[in-house]
Amino acid sequence: MDADKLLLKALRDLSSRVDDTYVDGGFLETHRARFLHLSTKLWSLAPPERCPSVLELGSYHLHLSVLLKELGYCVHGVDLPMFADKPGVIRRAREFGITNRSYVLNLCGK
């Protein structure tokens, strides 16, 4: 199966998993083209067999993280506690085997 077909299948699978148990307010559908573009670009520059690990900064609902995991990457997500520490996000990270951490950066030095 070529990369484009694999990517579209993974995106369809991901869409089917956004249901009543995980509400994202339409975020996946709104950003579908961006996720497709980023995944295609990453696959072409660094396929999972060449670069197996990915760090996603701003993992939010983990949609891109799940998509990349489905494509064969080992994914590590980082986001602000208000997103990364949500019970649904924690459950989703566990379900897909994604390391997802919350992090706060203090740029003011206070």
C-alpha positions as CSV (number, residue, x, y, z in Angstrom):
1,M,0.0,0.0,0.0
2,D,1.4,3.4,-0.9
3,A,1.8,6.2,1.6
4,D,-1.2,8.3,0.3
5,K,-3.6,5.3,0.6
6,L,-2.2,4.4,4.1
7,L,-2.6,8.0,5.2
8,L,-6.2,8.3,4.0
9,K,-7.1,5.1,5.6
10,A,-5.6,6.2,8.9
11,L,-7.4,9.5,8.7
12,R,-10.7,7.7,8.0
13,D,-10.1,5.4,11.0
14,L,-9.3,8.4,13.2
15,S,-12.5,10.2,12.1
16,S,-14.6,7.1,13.0
17,R,-13.1,7.2,16.6
18,V,-14.2,10.8,17.2
19,D,-17.7,10.0,18.6
20,D,-19.9,10.7,21.6
21,T,-17.2,9.4,23.9
22,Y,-14.6,11.9,22.6
23,V,-16.1,15.3,21.6
24,D,-13.6,17.6,19.9
25,G,-16.0,20.4,18.9
26,G,-15.3,19.8,15.2
27,F,-11.6,20.3,15.6
28,L,-10.6,17.2,13.5
29,E,-12.8,18.2,10.6
30,T,-11.7,21.8,10.7
31,H,-8.0,20.8,10.6
32,R,-8.2,17.7,8.4
33,A,-6.4,19.3,5.5
34,R,-3.6,20.5,7.7
35,F,-3.2,17.1,9.3
36,L,-3.1,15.5,5.9
37,H,-0.5,17.9,4.6
38,L,1.7,17.6,7.7
39,S,1.5,13.8,7.7
40,T,2.3,13.6,3.9
41,K,5.2,16.0,4.3
42,L,6.7,14.1,7.3
43,W,6.2,10.8,5.5
44,S,8.0,12.0,2.4
45,L,10.9,13.6,4.3
46,A,11.3,11.0,7.1
47,P,9.3,7.8,6.9
48,P,8.9,5.9,10.1
49,E,11.5,3.3,9.2
50,R,14.1,6.2,8.8
51,C,12.9,8.4,11.7
52,P,10.7,6.4,14.0
53,S,10.1,9.0,16.7
54,V,8.1,12.3,16.5
55,L,7.6,15.0,19.1
56,E,4.4,16.9,18.6
57,L,4.4,20.3,20.4
58,G,0.9,21.4,21.0
59,S,-0.7,18.0,20.8
60,Y,-4.1,19.3,22.0
61,H,-6.7,16.6,21.1
62,L,-4.0,14.2,20.0
63,H,-5.5,13.9,16.5
64,L,-2.2,14.4,14.7
65,S,-0.5,12.2,17.3
66,V,-2.9,9.4,16.7
67,L,-2.7,9.7,12.9
68,L,1.1,9.6,13.1
69,K,1.0,6.6,15.5
70,E,-1.3,4.8,13.0
71,L,1.3,5.5,10.3
72,G,4.0,3.7,12.3
73,Y,5.7,6.5,14.2
74,C,6.5,6.5,18.0
75,V,4.8,9.7,19.1
76,H,5.5,11.9,22.1
77,G,3.1,14.8,22.6
78,V,3.5,17.9,24.8
79,D,0.9,20.5,25.6
80,L,-0.3,22.9,28.3
81,P,-1.9,21.2,31.3
82,M,-5.3,22.7,30.5
83,F,-5.2,20.4,27.4
84,A,-2.8,17.5,28.2
85,D,-4.3,16.8,31.6
86,K,-8.0,16.4,30.4
87,P,-9.3,13.0,31.3
88,G,-10.3,12.3,27.6
89,V,-6.9,13.2,26.3
90,I,-5.2,11.0,29.0
91,R,-7.5,8.1,28.1
92,R,-6.8,8.6,24.4
93,A,-3.0,8.7,24.9
94,R,-3.2,5.5,26.8
95,E,-5.4,3.8,24.3
96,F,-3.0,4.6,21.4
97,G,0.3,4.2,23.3
98,I,1.2,7.9,23.0
99,T,3.4,9.5,25.5
100,N,1.7,12.8,26.3
101,R,2.9,15.3,28.9
102,S,1.8,18.6,30.1
103,Y,4.4,21.4,30.4
104,V,4.4,25.0,31.5
105,L,7.2,27.3,30.4
106,N,7.7,30.4,32.4
107,L,9.1,33.0,30.0
108,C,8.9,35.8,32.5
109,G,11.3,34.3,35.0
110,K,9.0,34.9,37.9
